[in-house]
Amino acid sequence: MDRLGRNAMDVRATVELLAEMGVKVHCLALGGVDLTSSTGRMTMSVINAVAEFECDLLIERTHAGLIRAKEQGKVLGRPAKLSAEQKRVVRERLGDGASISALAREFEVSRLTIQRARDAAKAQDQVTP
């Protein structure tokens, strides 16, 4: 049932909407119980609550794992396309008048990567007095 909606309220709304349309929803995993009946609604509420609880636990464990990884010094996210030295060269070449497109072709990266290298240097210059 956790695939029927994003949360317990969404699942319940979906089942109620289907019931209004004359569609009876049966859960085969529960022996074919009709979720539009009173027993089915109660069963659905309990199962949805458990599914939401499991989802919340997964989110908590994921956040705890990310925090632990950061504390251990692990670098998260996608690896940088350009090294620090390449970024320095890009900034120098941009200062000498090279175009973003030409540098992107030369370093085999996107134009956005070159722009980010340029913008990071500007941001760093603004922070440092």
TIMI-2910 file (N, C-alpha, C, CB; in pm, 1 decimal, decimal comma, always signed):
<rs>
+----------+----------+----------+----------+----------+----------+----------+----------+----------+----------+----------+----------+------+
!      n_x !      n_y !      n_z !     ca_x !     ca_y !     ca_z !      c_x !      c_y !      c_z !     cb_x !     cb_y !     cb_z ! resn !
+----------+----------+----------+----------+----------+----------+----------+----------+----------+----------+----------+----------+------+
!    +80,5 !   -120,4 !     +0,0 !     +0,0 !     +0,0 !     +0,0 !    +84,3 !   +126,1 !     +0,0 !    -91,3 !     +0,2 !   +118,3 !  Met !
!   +210,5 !   +114,3 !    +42,4 !   +294,2 !   +233,6 !    +43,9 !   +326,4 !   +279,7 !    -97,1 !   +422,8 !   +207,4 !   +120,9 !  Asp !
!   +295,8 !   +198,9 !   -197,4 !   +315,6 !   +237,4 !   -336,9 !   +191,9 !   +304,6 !   -395,1 !   +352,0 !   +115,6 !   -420,1 !  Arg !
!    +81,3 !   +300,6 !   -321,9 !    -43,7 !   +358,9 !   -369,3 !    -46,9 !   +509,5 !   -348,4 !   -161,5 !   +294,6 !   -298,9 !  Leu !
!    +36,5 !   +560,6 !   -259,3 !    +39,9 !   +704,4 !   -233,5 !   +164,7 !   +742,8 !   -158,9 !    -82,5 !   +748,1 !   -155,4 !  Gly !
!   +183,1 !   +874,6 !   -140,8 !   +304,1 !   +925,8 !    -76,7 !   +300,8 !   +911,5 !    +75,3 !   +323,9 !  +1070,9 !   -113,4 !  Arg !
!   +183,2 !   +914,8 !   +133,7 !   +170,5 !   +899,6 !   +278,3 !    +32,2 !   +843,2 !   +308,4 !   +193,2 !  +1035,8 !   +352,4 !  Asn !
!     +3,1 !   +822,6 !   +437,2 !   -122,7 !   +759,3 !   +476,5 !   -243,4 !   +839,3 !   +428,6 !   -128,1 !   +742,9 !   +627,9 !  Ala !
!   -235,9 !   +971,0 !   +438,5 !   -349,3 !  +1053,4 !   +395,4 !   -370,7 !  +1043,3 !   +243,9 !   -326,7 !  +1200,5 !   +435,7 !  Met !
!   -262,7 !  +1038,0 !   +169,6 !   -272,0 !  +1027,3 !    +24,4 !   -331,2 !   +892,9 !    -16,1 !   -134,0 !  +1046,0 !    -39,8 !  Asp !
!   -289,0 !   +784,3 !    +49,5 !   -343,8 !   +651,3 !    +19,6 !   -492,2 !   +648,7 !    +50,2 !   -270,5 !   +541,7 !   +100,2 !  Val !
!   -527,1 !   +703,1 !   +164,2 !   -668,9 !   +703,3 !   +202,7 !   -752,3 !   +784,4 !   +102,8 !   -686,1 !   +760,7 !   +345,5 !  Arg !
!   -701,8 !   +900,3 !    +61,7 !   -773,2 !   +983,2 !    -35,5 !   -788,7 !   +909,9 !   -168,5 !   -699,7 !  +1116,5 !    -56,9 !  Ala !
!   -684,6 !   +838,3 !   -209,8 !   -691,1 !   +763,5 !   -335,0 !   -795,2 !   +652,9 !   -327,4 !   -554,6 !   +704,5 !   -368,9 !  Thr !
!   -795,4 !   +579,1 !   -217,7 !   -893,9 !   +471,2 !   -200,3 !  -1034,7 !   +528,5 !   -194,9 !   -864,5 !   +390,1 !    -72,0 !  Val !
!  -1053,7 !   +641,2 !   -125,2 !  -1186,7 !   +704,2 !   -117,7 !  -1230,9 !   +754,7 !   -254,2 !  -1186,0 !   +820,4 !    -16,6 !  Glu !
!  -1139,2 !   +812,7 !   -331,2 !  -1172,4 !   +859,6 !   -465,8 !  -1214,7 !   +743,0 !   -554,1 !  -1052,9 !   +933,1 !   -528,5 !  Leu !
!  -1140,7 !   +634,0 !   -545,6 !  -1176,1 !   +515,7 !   -624,2 !  -1311,1 !   +459,5 !   -580,3 !  -1067,3 !   +407,9 !   -611,1 !  Leu !
!  -1337,6 !   +462,6 !   -449,0 !  -1465,9 !   +413,6 !   -398,1 !  -1580,8 !   +498,4 !   -450,7 !  -1466,6 !   +413,4 !   -244,4 !  Ala !
!  -1561,0 !   +630,8 !   -458,2 !  -1663,7 !   +719,7 !   -512,8 !  -1692,3 !   +689,2 !   -659,5 !  -1620,9 !   +865,4 !   -497,6 !  Glu !
!  -1590,8 !   +640,5 !   -728,7 !  -1605,2 !   +605,8 !   -870,1 !  -1662,3 !   +464,8 !   -887,7 !  -1469,7 !   +616,8 !   -941,2 !  Met !
!  -1688,9 !   +397,7 !   -774,9 !  -1744,3 !   +263,6 !   -781,0 !  -1639,9 !   +153,8 !   -790,7 !  -1835,9 !   +253,6 !   -896,4 !  Gly !
!  -1514,9 !   +188,8 !   -766,1 !  -1405,8 !    +91,2 !   -773,3 !  -1375,3 !    +43,0 !   -632,1 !  -1277,9 !   +152,9 !   -840,5 !  Val !
!  -1377,4 !    -88,7 !   -613,7 !  -1339,9 !   -145,2 !   -484,7 !  -1194,7 !   -187,7 !   -491,9 !  -1431,4 !   -265,2 !   -446,2 !  Lys !
!  -1116,9 !   -145,6 !   -393,5 !   -975,3 !   -178,0 !   -388,3 !   -956,9 !   -293,0 !   -291,8 !   -890,1 !    -55,0 !   -346,2 !  Val !
!   -896,3 !   -400,9 !   -340,8 !   -870,4 !   -518,9 !   -258,3 !   -719,6 !   -534,8 !   -242,4 !   -934,0 !   -647,5 !   -321,2 !  His !
!   -678,2 !   -566,8 !   -122,6 !   -537,6 !   -591,0 !    -95,0 !   -514,7 !   -741,1 !    -92,0 !   -493,7 !   -524,9 !    +38,7 !  Cys !
!   -452,0 !   -792,9 !   -196,6 !   -429,3 !   -936,6 !   -207,4 !   -333,1 !   -987,7 !   -101,0 !   -376,0 !   -970,4 !   -344,9 !  Leu !
!   -240,8 !   -903,3 !    -58,4 !   -145,1 !   -943,9 !    +44,1 !   -213,9 !   -969,5 !   +177,7 !    -37,1 !   -837,3 !    +60,6 !  Ala !
!   -332,7 !   -914,2 !   +195,5 !   -408,0 !   -932,7 !   +320,8 !   -525,0 !  -1027,9 !   +300,3 !   -459,3 !   -797,3 !   +373,8 !  Leu !
!   -514,3 !  -1116,0 !   +205,3 !   -621,1 !  -1213,1 !   +181,5 !   -736,4 !  -1154,8 !   +102,5 !   -672,3 !  -1266,6 !   +312,1 !  Gly !
!   -710,5 !  -1049,5 !    +28,0 !   -813,3 !   -991,1 !    -56,9 !   -911,5 !   -901,7 !    +16,3 !   -887,6 !  -1098,8 !   -124,6 !  Gly !
!   -873,1 !   -847,5 !   +131,0 !   -963,0 !   -761,1 !   +207,8 !   -999,3 !   -637,3 !   +125,5 !   -897,7 !   -719,6 !   +342,5 !  Val !
!  -1126,0 !   -600,7 !   +130,3 !  -1177,2 !   -482,8 !    +59,5 !  -1142,5 !   -358,8 !   +141,8 !  -1332,7 !   -493,1 !    +35,6 !  Asp !
!  -1059,1 !   -272,7 !    +87,1 !  -1013,4 !   -155,6 !   +161,6 !  -1120,1 !    -47,8 !   +175,9 !   -892,6 !    -97,3 !    +94,7 !  Leu !
!  -1232,8 !    -63,0 !   +106,9 !  -1340,2 !    +35,1 !   +119,9 !  -1438,4 !     -3,5 !   +230,4 !  -1414,1 !    +49,8 !    -12,9 !  Thr !
!  -1424,8 !   -124,0 !   +284,9 !  -1510,5 !   -164,8 !   +396,0 !  -1455,0 !   -108,8 !   +526,0 !  -1522,0 !   -318,9 !   +403,5 !  Ser !
!  -1533,1 !   -116,8 !   +633,2 !  -1486,8 !    -62,6 !   +761,3 !  -1364,2 !   -137,7 !   +811,2 !  -1598,6 !    -69,2 !   +866,0 !  Ser !
!  -1363,8 !   -269,0 !   +798,3 !  -1248,0 !   -348,0 !   +839,8 !  -1127,1 !   -314,2 !   +752,9 !  -1279,5 !   -499,0 !   +831,9 !  Thr !
!  -1151,4 !   -300,9 !   +624,3 !  -1043,8 !   -268,8 !   +531,3 !   -983,6 !   -132,4 !   +558,3 !  -1094,2 !   -274,8 !   +389,5 !  Gly !
!  -1068,6 !    -33,3 !   +591,6 !  -1018,2 !   +101,0 !   +621,5 !   -930,6 !    +99,9 !   +745,7 !  -1134,3 !   +199,2 !   +640,3 !  Arg !
!   -972,6 !    +22,6 !   +848,4 !   -892,4 !    +14,1 !   +969,4 !   -758,9 !    -55,0 !   +939,4 !   -969,2 !    -61,5 !  +1080,1 !  Met !
!   -762,6 !   -163,4 !   +866,4 !   -641,2 !   -236,3 !   +829,6 !   -548,5 !   -147,1 !   +747,9 !   -676,3 !   -363,9 !   +750,3 !  Thr !
!   -607,2 !    -73,6 !   +654,0 !   -530,2 !    +16,4 !   +569,7 !   -463,1 !   +124,2 !   +654,9 !   -620,4 !    +80,4 !   +462,5 !  Met !
!   -534,2 !   +176,6 !   +752,8 !   -476,5 !   +280,4 !   +839,4 !   -356,4 !   +228,1 !   +915,8 !   -581,4 !   +332,6 !   +937,7 !  Ser !
!   -366,7 !   +106,7 !   +968,8 !   -256,4 !    +47,7 !  +1045,2 !   -136,4 !    +23,3 !   +953,8 !   -300,8 !    -84,8 !  +1112,5 !  Val !
!   -161,6 !    -34,8 !   +837,9 !    -51,8 !    -65,3 !   +745,2 !    +12,1 !    +63,0 !   +694,5 !   -102,2 !   -150,0 !   +626,5 !  Ile !
!    -67,9 !   +163,8 !   +665,0 !    -12,5 !   +291,5 !   +619,7 !    +72,6 !   +356,7 !   +728,4 !   -125,1 !   +386,2 !   +577,4 !  Asn !
!    +27,6 !   +346,0 !   +852,6 !   +105,6 !   +403,9 !   +963,0 !   +240,7 !   +333,8 !   +974,7 !    +27,8 !   +393,1 !  +1097,0 !  Ala !
!   +240,8 !   +202,1 !   +960,5 !   +366,7 !   +126,6 !   +966,4 !   +456,9 !   +166,0 !   +849,1 !   +339,2 !    -26,8 !   +964,7 !  Val !
!   +399,4 !   +180,6 !   +729,2 !   +477,8 !   +218,5 !   +611,8 !   +539,0 !   +357,6 !   +630,5 !   +389,9 !   +215,3 !   +485,0 !  Ala !
!   +462,4 !   +450,8 !   +684,3 !   +515,2 !   +585,5 !   +710,7 !   +626,2 !   +581,0 !   +814,8 !   +402,7 !   +679,5 !   +757,9 !  Glu !
!   +607,3 !   +498,0 !   +916,5 !   +709,2 !   +482,2 !  +1020,5 !   +839,2 !   +429,7 !   +960,2 !   +659,5 !   +387,1 !  +1131,5 !  Phe !
!   +829,5 !   +329,3 !   +873,6 !   +948,1 !   +273,6 !   +807,9 !  +1016,5 !   +378,6 !   +720,4 !   +909,9 !   +151,0 !   +723,1 !  Glu !
!   +937,5 !   +459,1 !   +651,8 !   +992,4 !   +565,1 !   +567,6 !  +1066,7 !   +668,2 !   +652,9 !   +880,1 !   +633,3 !   +486,4 !  Cys !
!  +1007,0 !   +706,7 !   +765,0 !  +1071,1 !   +802,4 !   +856,0 !  +1202,1 !   +745,6 !   +912,1 !   +975,3 !   +838,9 !   +971,5 !  Asp !
!  +1201,9 !   +615,9 !   +946,6 !  +1324,5 !   +553,4 !   +995,6 !  +1433,3 !   +554,4 !   +888,6 !  +1296,7 !   +409,9 !  +1041,1 !  Leu !
!  +1395,6 !   +527,4 !   +765,3 !  +1491,9 !   +528,9 !   +655,5 !  +1553,7 !   +667,0 !   +638,9 !  +1424,9 !   +485,3 !   +525,2 !  Leu !
!  +1470,5 !   +769,9 !   +646,1 !  +1519,6 !   +907,8 !   +634,2 !  +1615,5 !   +940,3 !   +748,9 !  +1401,2 !  +1008,0 !   +633,2 !  Ile !
!  +1577,6 !   +901,2 !   +871,1 !  +1663,3 !   +927,8 !   +987,2 !  +1797,3 !   +857,2 !   +972,9 !  +1594,0 !   +883,2 !  +1116,9 !  Glu !
!  +1795,9 !   +729,7 !   +929,5 !  +1921,0 !   +655,1 !   +913,8 !  +2008,0 !   +715,9 !   +803,8 !  +1891,7 !   +507,6 !   +882,2 !  Arg !
!  +1944,1 !   +761,6 !   +696,9 !  +2019,0 !   +823,5 !   +587,8 !  +2087,3 !   +950,6 !   +635,7 !  +1926,5 !   +854,4 !   +469,0 !  Thr !
!  +2014,2 !  +1035,2 !   +707,6 !  +2072,8 !  +1159,7 !   +759,4 !  +2185,3 !  +1129,6 !   +857,9 !  +1964,7 !  +1246,4 !   +827,5 !  His !
!  +2164,6 !  +1031,3 !   +944,4 !  +2268,9 !   +995,7 !  +1040,6 !  +2393,5 !   +944,5 !   +968,1 !  +2217,1 !   +889,1 !  +1139,7 !  Ala !
!  +2374,2 !   +866,3 !   +864,1 !  +2486,9 !   +815,5 !   +786,6 !  +2563,1 !   +926,3 !   +716,7 !  +2438,9 !   +715,2 !   +685,0 !  Gly !
!  +2491,0 !  +1024,1 !   +661,8 !  +2556,5 !  +1137,5 !   +597,0 !  +2636,9 !  +1219,6 !   +697,2 !  +2453,0 !  +1226,3 !   +527,8 !  Leu !
!  +2580,3 !  +1242,0 !   +813,1 !  +2651,1 !  +1317,7 !   +917,9 !  +2777,4 !  +1243,0 !   +959,8 !  +2559,0 !  +1341,3 !  +1041,4 !  Ile !
!  +2764,1 !  +1111,0 !   +979,7 !  +2879,5 !  +1030,1 !  +1020,0 !  +2988,0 !  +1034,0 !   +912,2 !  +2836,4 !   +884,1 !  +1047,4 !  Arg !
!  +2947,0 !  +1023,6 !   +785,6 !  +3044,8 !  +1027,2 !   +675,7 !  +3117,6 !  +1161,1 !   +671,2 !  +2975,2 !  +1001,0 !   +540,9 !  Ala !
!  +3044,3 !  +1271,5 !   +690,0 !  +3107,6 !  +1403,7 !   +691,1 !  +3204,5 !  +1416,5 !   +807,7 !  +3001,3 !  +1514,3 !   +698,8 !  Lys !
!  +3165,6 !  +1364,6 !   +925,3 !  +3253,7 !  +1370,7 !  +1042,3 !  +3381,7 !  +1291,2 !  +1019,7 !  +3181,2 !  +1318,2 !  +1166,4 !  Glu !
!  +3373,5 !  +1184,9 !   +940,2 !  +3491,0 !  +1103,0 !   +910,2 !  +3574,4 !  +1163,5 !   +797,3 !  +3448,1 !   +960,9 !   +873,0 !  Gln !
!  +3528,5 !  +1277,8 !   +746,3 !  +3605,6 !  +1348,2 !   +644,4 !  +3581,1 !  +1300,5 !   +501,9 !  +3749,5 !  +1335,4 !   +674,9 !  Gly !
!  +3479,9 !  +1221,1 !   +480,0 !  +3451,5 !  +1173,9 !   +345,1 !  +3389,3 !  +1285,8 !   +263,3 !  +3358,8 !  +1051,3 !   +348,2 !  Lys !
!  +3429,7 !  +1292,0 !   +138,2 !  +3376,8 !  +1394,2 !    +48,4 !  +3252,0 !  +1337,6 !    -17,1 !  +3482,8 !  +1437,8 !    -58,8 !  Val !
!  +3142,7 !  +1409,5 !     -4,6 !  +3015,8 !  +1363,7 !    -60,0 !  +2990,0 !  +1432,6 !   -193,0 !  +2900,0 !  +1390,5 !    +38,3 !  Leu !
!  +2911,3 !  +1369,8 !   -274,2 !  +2872,3 !  +1429,9 !   -400,6 !  +2958,6 !  +1382,9 !   -516,2 !  +2878,8 !  +1579,4 !   -390,4 !  Gly !
!  +2930,2 !  +1440,4 !   -629,7 !  +3000,1 !  +1405,0 !   -752,7 !  +3143,3 !  +1458,1 !   -749,7 !  +2924,9 !  +1459,9 !   -875,4 !  Arg !
!  +3239,1 !  +1379,7 !   -800,0 !  +3377,3 !  +1428,9 !   -805,2 !  +3388,8 !  +1549,4 !   -898,1 !  +3472,6 !  +1317,3 !   -851,6 !  Pro !
!  +3479,0 !  +1640,4 !   -865,0 !  +3498,9 !  +1760,4 !   -945,7 !  +3558,8 !  +1722,1 !  -1080,9 !  +3590,5 !  +1861,8 !   -872,1 !  Ala !
!  +3513,4 !  +1788,3 !  -1185,7 !  +3565,3 !  +1762,5 !  -1319,8 !  +3702,0 !  +1826,5 !  -1340,1 !  +3467,7 !  +1814,1 !  -1424,9 !  Lys !
!  +3723,4 !  +1938,4 !  -1272,8 !  +3849,9 !  +2009,9 !  -1286,1 !  +3925,9 !  +2006,1 !  -1154,1 !  +3825,9 !  +2156,0 !  -1330,6 !  Leu !
!  +4056,1 !  +1984,4 !  -1162,9 !  +4139,9 !  +1990,3 !  -1042,7 !  +4159,3 !  +2136,7 !  -1004,3 !  +4278,3 !  +1919,6 !  -1066,0 !  Ser !
!  +4217,0 !  +2157,5 !   -887,1 !  +4243,5 !  +2294,5 !   -842,0 !  +4337,4 !  +2365,5 !   -939,8 !  +4304,4 !  +2294,3 !   -699,4 !  Ala !
!  +4435,8 !  +2293,1 !   -989,7 !  +4530,3 !  +2351,5 !  -1085,7 !  +4459,4 !  +2388,3 !  -1216,3 !  +4646,2 !  +2253,3 !  -1114,0 !  Glu !
!  +4372,9 !  +2300,8 !  -1264,1 !  +4298,9 !  +2330,4 !  -1386,6 !  +4208,2 !  +2451,6 !  -1367,7 !  +4216,1 !  +2208,9 !  -1429,9 !  Gln !
!  +4146,8 !  +2462,5 !  -1251,2 !  +4061,8 !  +2579,0 !  -1223,6 !  +4143,8 !  +2707,8 !  -1225,4 !  +3991,1 !  +2563,2 !  -1087,5 !  Lys !
!  +4264,6 !  +2699,8 !  -1170,4 !  +4352,5 !  +2816,3 !  -1171,1 !  +4387,3 !  +2856,9 !  -1314,4 !  +4480,7 !  +2787,2 !  -1091,1 !  Arg !
!  +4418,0 !  +2757,6 !  -1398,2 !  +4450,2 !  +2784,1 !  -1538,3 !  +4329,9 !  +2844,4 !  -1609,8 !  +4495,4 !  +2654,8 !  -1609,1 !  Val !
!  +4211,9 !  +2790,4 !  -1583,0 !  +4088,9 !  +2842,9 !  -1644,3 !  +4072,3 !  +2989,8 !  -1608,3 !  +3964,6 !  +2761,7 !  -1598,4 !  Val !
!  +4090,7 !  +3023,3 !  -1481,6 !  +4074,4 !  +3162,7 !  -1438,5 !  +4176,9 !  +3253,0 !  -1506,4 !  +4087,6 !  +3173,8 !  -1285,5 !  Arg !
!  +4299,3 !  +3205,2 !  -1515,3 !  +4402,3 !  +3284,1 !  -1583,0 !  +4366,8 !  +3306,6 !  -1729,3 !  +4538,4 !  +3214,8 !  -1572,2 !  Glu !
!  +4326,5 !  +3201,9 !  -1796,0 !  +4294,6 !  +3210,5 !  -1938,4 !  +4173,5 !  +3298,8 !  -1962,3 !  +4269,8 !  +3071,6 !  -1996,1 !  Arg !
!  +4074,5 !  +3291,9 !  -1871,1 !  +3958,7 !  +3381,1 !  -1883,6 !  +4003,3 !  +3525,7 !  -1867,5 !  +3849,8 !  +3346,0 !  -1778,6 !  Leu !
!  +4094,9 !  +3548,1 !  -1774,1 !  +4148,4 !  +3682,3 !  -1753,4 !  +4225,4 !  +3733,7 !  -1874,0 !  +4237,7 !  +3683,7 !  -1632,3 !  Gly !
!  +4284,1 !  +3640,6 !  -1949,4 !  +4358,8 !  +3678,1 !  -2070,6 !  +4267,5 !  +3693,1 !  -2192,0 !  +4466,4 !  +3573,9 !  -2100,3 !  Asp !
!  +4136,1 !  +3668,6 !  -2171,4 !  +4041,7 !  +3689,6 !  -2280,4 !  +3992,4 !  +3564,8 !  -2350,8 !  +4102,7 !  +3776,4 !  -2378,9 !  Gly !
!  +4028,5 !  +3448,2 !  -2303,1 !  +3979,1 !  +3324,6 !  -2366,0 !  +3829,0 !  +3313,2 !  -2344,4 !  +4051,8 !  +3199,3 !  -2308,5 !  Ala !
!  +3762,0 !  +3249,9 !  -2440,2 !  +3616,3 !  +3235,1 !  -2427,5 !  +3581,7 !  +3112,1 !  -2344,3 !  +3550,4 !  +3225,2 !  -2566,8 !  Ser !
!  +3465,7 !  +3118,6 !  -2283,4 !  +3418,2 !  +3006,4 !  -2202,2 !  +3403,2 !  +2882,2 !  -2289,2 !  +3283,8 !  +3041,1 !  -2133,7 !  Ile !
!  +3348,7 !  +2898,1 !  -2408,8 !  +3327,5 !  +2784,0 !  -2498,5 !  +3458,6 !  +2718,4 !  -2538,1 !  +3252,4 !  +2828,0 !  -2623,4 !  Ser !
!  +3558,2 !  +2800,0 !  -2569,6 !  +3688,7 !  +2744,5 !  -2609,3 !  +3751,7 !  +2666,9 !  -2494,1 !  +3784,1 !  +2857,1 !  -2655,6 !  Ala !
!  +3742,4 !  +2720,4 !  -2372,9 !  +3798,6 !  +2650,7 !  -2256,7 !  +3721,7 !  +2521,9 !  -2227,7 !  +3796,7 !  +2742,3 !  -2133,0 !  Leu !
!  +3591,2 !  +2525,3 !  -2246,2 !  +3510,7 !  +2405,1 !  -2224,3 !  +3553,6 !  +2294,7 !  -2320,4 !  +3360,4 !  +2436,2 !  -2241,8 !  Ala !
!  +3576,7 !  +2330,7 !  -2446,6 !  +3622,7 !  +2231,3 !  -2544,6 !  +3762,2 !  +2180,2 !  -2508,3 !  +3623,7 !  +2291,9 !  -2686,8 !  Arg !
!  +3849,5 !  +2270,5 !  -2470,2 !  +3987,6 !  +2233,2 !  -2438,0 !  +3994,6 !  +2137,1 !  -2319,4 !  +4070,0 !  +2358,1 !  -2408,0 !  Glu !
!  +3917,8 !  +2166,2 !  -2214,2 !  +3921,3 !  +2083,1 !  -2093,6 !  +3819,3 !  +1969,1 !  -2097,4 !  +3896,5 !  +2169,1 !  -1971,3 !  Phe !
!  +3742,2 !  +1962,0 !  -2206,9 !  +3640,9 !  +1858,1 !  -2226,4 !  +3539,7 !  +1853,7 !  -2111,7 !  +3708,1 !  +1722,3 !  -2240,8 !  Glu !
!  +3488,6 !  +1971,7 !  -2080,6 !  +3384,4 !  +1986,3 !  -1978,8 !  +3275,8 !  +2076,6 !  -2036,5 !  +3442,3 !  +2045,1 !  -1844,3 !  Val !
!  +3168,7 !  +2092,2 !  -1961,4 !  +3061,6 !  +2179,6 !  -2007,8 !  +3097,0 !  +2326,7 !  -1985,8 !  +2930,6 !  +2145,5 !  -1936,0 !  Ser !
!  +3024,7 !  +2412,5 !  -2054,2 !  +3044,0 !  +2556,5 !  -2034,7 !  +3011,2 !  +2593,9 !  -1890,2 !  +2955,6 !  +2638,1 !  -2133,6 !  Arg !
!  +2910,9 !  +2526,6 !  -1833,9 !  +2870,2 !  +2554,7 !  -1696,7 !  +2983,3 !  +2525,2 !  -1598,0 !  +2746,3 !  +2472,8 !  -1660,5 !  Leu !
!  +3060,3 !  +2419,8 !  -1623,7 !  +3173,7 !  +2388,6 !  -1536,6 !  +3276,0 !  +2501,6 !  -1539,1 !  +3239,6 !  +2256,1 !  -1579,0 !  Thr !
!  +3302,4 !  +2556,7 !  -1656,6 !  +3396,1 !  +2668,9 !  -1668,4 !  +3339,6 !  +2791,3 !  -1596,1 !  +3424,2 !  +2702,0 !  -1817,9 !  Ile !
!  +3210,8 !  +2817,1 !  -1614,6 !  +3147,4 !  +2931,5 !  -1548,1 !  +3153,2 !  +2916,5 !  -1396,6 !  +3001,3 !  +2946,4 !  -1594,0 !  Gln !
!  +3133,3 !  +2794,2 !  -1347,7 !  +3139,0 !  +2771,0 !  -1202,4 !  +3280,0 !  +2795,9 !  -1149,5 !  +3094,2 !  +2626,7 !  -1168,3 !  Arg !
!  +3381,7 !  +2754,3 !  -1224,5 !  +3519,8 !  +2779,3 !  -1182,4 !  +3545,4 !  +2929,2 !  -1174,8 !  +3620,1 !  +2712,3 !  -1279,6 !  Ala !
!  +3495,1 !  +3002,8 !  -1273,5 !  +3510,0 !  +3148,9 !  -1275,2 !  +3435,6 !  +3211,4 !  -1157,4 !  +3457,8 !  +3207,6 !  -1408,5 !  Arg !
!  +3310,4 !  +3168,9 !  -1136,1 !  +3227,3 !  +3228,1 !  -1031,6 !  +3278,3 !  +3195,3 !   -891,9 !  +3084,4 !  +3180,7 !  -1046,1 !  Asp !
!  +3334,6 !  +3073,9 !   -874,9 !  +3389,0 !  +3036,8 !   -743,6 !  +3505,2 !  +3126,9 !   -707,8 !  +3433,9 !  +2889,5 !   -742,1 !  Ala !
!  +3586,0 !  +3161,3 !   -806,1 !  +3698,6 !  +3250,9 !   -780,6 !  +3648,0 !  +3389,4 !   -743,7 !  +3791,1 !  +3258,7 !   -903,2 !  Ala !
!  +3544,5 !  +3437,2 !   -811,0 !  +3486,7 !  +3568,8 !   -777,8 !  +3430,7 !  +3569,2 !   -636,8 !  +3376,0 !  +3606,6 !   -877,9 !  Lys !
!  +3359,9 !  +3463,5 !   -601,8 !  +3300,8 !  +3454,0 !   -467,9 !  +3409,5 !  +3451,8 !   -362,3 !  +3212,6 !  +3328,6 !   -455,8 !  Ala !
!  +3517,2 !  +3379,1 !   -388,5 !  +3627,7 !  +3370,8 !   -293,6 !  +3695,8 !  +3507,6 !   -279,1 !  +3730,1 !  +3263,8 !   -339,0 !  Gln !
!  +3708,8 !  +3579,6 !   -388,5 !  +3769,6 !  +3713,0 !   -382,9 !  +3683,9 !  +3809,1 !   -301,2 !  +3790,1 !  +3768,6 !   -524,6 !  Asp !
!  +3551,2 !  +3794,2 !   -308,4 !  +3461,9 !  +3883,6 !   -233,9 !  +3466,5 !  +3853,4 !    -85,1 !  +3318,1 !  +3871,3 !   -285,5 !  Gln !
!  +3489,0 !  +3728,1 !    -47,8 !  +3494,1 !  +3689,6 !    +93,0 !  +3625,0 !  +3733,8 !   +155,9 !  +3476,5 !  +3538,3 !   +108,3 !  Val !
!  +3734,5 !  +3723,3 !    +81,7 !  +3865,5 !  +3759,6 !   +133,7 !  +3886,8 !  +3910,1 !   +120,0 !  +3976,9 !  +3681,9 !    +60,3 !  Thr !
!  +3911,7 !  +3980,5 !   +232,3 !  +3931,7 !  +4126,1 !   +224,4 !  +4065,7 !  +4164,7 !   +168,3 !  +3916,5 !  +4187,6 !   +359,6 !  Pro !
+----------+----------+----------+----------+----------+----------+----------+----------+----------+----------+----------+----------+------+
</rs>
